[in-house]
Amino acid sequence: MSSRPGRAVRRALTSIVPVTALLALAACGTDTTPAADSAKAAASDSPGLIAARQAVEKYSEHPARIPVTTPVGKSIPGDKKIDFILCGVQSCQDLANFFTAGAEQLGWQVRQIATQGTPESVQAAYDQALRDKPDAVVSSGFPRAVYAKQLAQLKAAGIPVVQSNADDVVGDGISLLKNGPGDVAVQGEMLASWVVSDSGAQADTVYFDLPAYTILKPVKDSFAAKYKEWCAGCGLDSVDVPITSIGKDMPDRVVSYLRSHPKVTHVVFSLGLLNVGVPAALKTAGITGKHIAVNVGDGQNYQYIQSGLSDAAMALNSHEAAWLQVDALARQFTGQSMDVDQKAVLPNMLVTKDNLPKALGDFPLVEDYQAQFKALWGLN
């Protein structure tokens, strides 16, 4: 009689142990704890994550209109010669090609002058422009401090200089500046909104920057500010890389960093060119589970997104900006002010696999931008 309760207890304990063990195994398999679950739940309801998701939704929309609507209204002369000074990377070459295509619509001739992105080569290019005596000079990427002497000479000769993607201001020789410091900060906000949304406000991020291009500093600063605002407690590190890393050892730099920082979940590049070759290098190194976003996407990075090798890109308004520069010069050559173009707010777009255009390549944000500009020029 006294032995029955003992056997009953043993049977009860035997039945409890497997269930307890299963629960323990389940907890190990999901790698979560009540505290972690609570943190994720709190993050999912945080004002920062909600704001980031709203920003992603806004920036993912495909713009439909160019930012200028006022026709030139006068006959545009077709005998103009323009020198376009390159900055040494592919994004500037693309901008020059788009500008050339727009200028050719008006019968203008464009001479593209190459540089290696160094101050010496940029100054030499401006010296060449002075010898050419063009009707205008267009350039991208460098502030006036690099070519101040030549800019003063161009101003004295009455030759307008049109700039873009440069850390500078309008005036004292520069007639137009698009994608200046006040315009590009939004790009950092766009990238931050995606990282925070993609991670559910649980990111650990490394930001690779290219300080040689000072115009990228507002992007970096805006990214850091919005990231910290929307993703409180999320890790963030910044790594500066030299321009000479592009097309050379950049993939090795990324692999080395991620090997020594395995907790990093998101990798952001201040220029899409920095990501070229990185996905293949990560695969070779056996590094997986990293999410990649780039500023100033290009054809290669869009291909990465389509193939699932990268995740997001800020698509720059290169097509629209280049044709807006043509529009500004058309107004200049007809005796009008460039103010309508200076005040215009160019579109940008956040691109992921969900909204990536079917036709890959460096695509325009406004699909029929050419027709819209040509209408302003009286060509259609």
Secondary structure, 3 states (H helix, E strand, C coil): CCHHHHHHHHHHHHHHHHHHHHHHHHHHHHCCCHHHHHHHHHHHCCHHHHHHHHHHHHHCCCCCCCCCCCCCCCCCCCCCEEEEECCCCHHHHHHHHHHHHHHHHCCCEEEEECCCCCHHHHHHHHHHHHHHCCCEEEEECCCHHHCHHHHHHHHHCCCCEEEECCCCCCECCEEEEECCHHHHHHHHHHHHHHHHHHHCCCCEEEEEECCCCHHHHHHHHHHHHHHHHHCCCCEEEEEECCHHHCCCCHHHHHHHHHHHCCCCCEEEECCHHHHCCHHHHHHHHCCCCCEEEEECCCHHHHHHHHHCCCCEEEECCHHHHHHHHHHHHHHHHCCCCCHHHHHCCCCCEEEECCCCCCCCCCCCCCCCHHHHHHHHCCCC
